[in-house]
Amino acid sequence: MTFTTYVNLLMRFVSFSAPRAYIDPNTGGMLFQILAVFLALFSGIIFFFSRQIKTFAAKVRRRFRNEDPHPMPNQDQTNDDA
């Protein structure tokens, strides 16, 4: 075999061919409509429960800062036993 035959075989194995699958053009529109419904549902849930979500986030932040959510009145931070 000649050099050109080797190059020809190499190019056939390395070259990319066009995909043989067909995707319907309307599939993208249908996927967008389905995803739009889920996005609207998710944003509606977030809007409806926003107060509860903010309260929960504040409780978690207080817990990480080790703050007492209901401090006692007249509670001193110093130790008088020293």
Kinemage of the C-alpha trace (Angstrom):
@kinemage 1
@onewidth
@group {chain A} dominant
@subgroup {mainchain}
@vectorlist {calphas} color= white
{ca met a 1} P 0.000 0.000 0.000
{ca thr a 2} L 1.124 3.468 -0.740
{ca phe a 3} L 1.399 6.441 1.554
{ca thr a 4} L -1.730 8.057 0.111
{ca thr a 5} L -3.776 4.943 0.880
{ca tyr a 6} L -2.698 5.066 4.534
{ca val a 7} L -3.559 8.758 4.737
{ca asn a 8} L -6.928 8.087 3.093
{ca leu a 9} L -7.772 5.318 5.596
{ca leu a 10} L -6.634 7.457 8.507
{ca met a 11} L -8.786 10.363 7.372
{ca arg a 12} L -11.839 8.092 7.056
{ca phe a 13} L -11.479 6.882 10.656
{ca val a 14} L -10.643 10.274 12.135
{ca ser a 15} L -13.162 12.415 10.270
{ca phe a 16} L -16.481 13.189 11.879
{ca ser a 17} L -19.687 12.439 10.085
{ca ala a 18} L -23.016 14.202 10.404
{ca pro a 19} L -25.343 12.746 13.021
{ca arg a 20} L -27.940 10.393 11.622
{ca ala a 21} L -30.621 11.249 14.185
{ca tyr a 22} L -33.473 13.660 13.536
{ca ile a 23} L -34.885 15.900 16.248
{ca asp a 24} L -38.246 17.466 15.564
{ca pro a 25} L -38.024 21.293 15.570
{ca asn a 26} L -41.130 21.566 17.762
{ca thr a 27} L -39.495 19.544 20.540
{ca gly a 28} L -37.629 22.625 21.770
{ca gly a 29} L -40.874 24.589 22.031
{ca met a 30} L -42.561 21.785 23.946
{ca leu a 31} L -39.624 21.528 26.361
{ca phe a 32} L -39.711 25.291 26.896
{ca gln a 33} L -43.429 25.180 27.721
{ca ile a 34} L -42.920 22.397 30.244
{ca leu a 35} L -39.981 24.152 31.891
{ca ala a 36} L -41.904 27.450 31.992
{ca val a 37} L -44.667 25.766 34.008
{ca phe a 38} L -42.175 24.403 36.533
{ca leu a 39} L -40.409 27.772 36.792
{ca ala a 40} L -43.717 29.554 37.433
{ca leu a 41} L -44.702 26.930 40.011
{ca phe a 42} L -41.367 27.220 41.819
{ca ser a 43} L -41.445 31.039 41.884
{ca gly a 44} L -45.061 30.983 43.129
{ca ile a 45} L -44.123 28.647 45.981
{ca ile a 46} L -41.174 30.877 46.919
{ca phe a 47} L -43.407 33.965 46.860
{ca phe a 48} L -46.197 32.302 48.862
{ca phe a 49} L -43.895 30.994 51.602
{ca ser a 50} L -41.414 33.891 51.637
{ca arg a 51} L -42.218 34.943 55.218
{ca gln a 52} L -41.719 31.415 56.542
{ca ile a 53} L -38.484 31.043 54.573
{ca lys a 54} L -37.130 34.332 55.970
{ca thr a 55} L -38.071 33.287 59.534
{ca phe a 56} L -36.363 29.933 59.112
{ca ala a 57} L -33.225 31.559 57.711
{ca ala a 58} L -33.115 34.003 60.654
{ca lys a 59} L -33.402 31.106 63.132
{ca val a 60} L -30.575 29.259 61.421
{ca arg a 61} L -28.366 32.382 61.479
{ca arg a 62} L -29.099 32.916 65.190
{ca arg a 63} L -28.224 29.316 65.927
{ca phe a 64} L -24.885 29.619 64.119
{ca arg a 65} L -24.103 32.844 66.001
{ca asn a 66} L -25.141 31.187 69.308
{ca glu a 67} L -27.545 33.986 70.096
{ca asp a 68} L -30.430 33.423 72.468
{ca pro a 69} L -33.682 34.100 70.568
{ca his a 70} L -35.464 35.120 73.832
{ca pro a 71} L -32.962 36.829 76.158
{ca met a 72} L -33.878 37.136 79.824
{ca pro a 73} L -34.256 40.701 81.169
{ca asn a 74} L -31.557 41.837 83.632
{ca gln a 75} L -29.180 39.121 82.508
{ca asp a 76} L -25.576 40.214 83.046
{ca gln a 77} L -22.741 38.828 81.004
{ca thr a 78} L -20.195 39.252 83.798
{ca asn a 79} L -19.484 36.719 86.505
{ca asp a 80} L -19.799 38.214 90.030
{ca asp a 81} L -18.252 35.180 91.783
{ca ala a 82} L -14.662 36.205 90.946
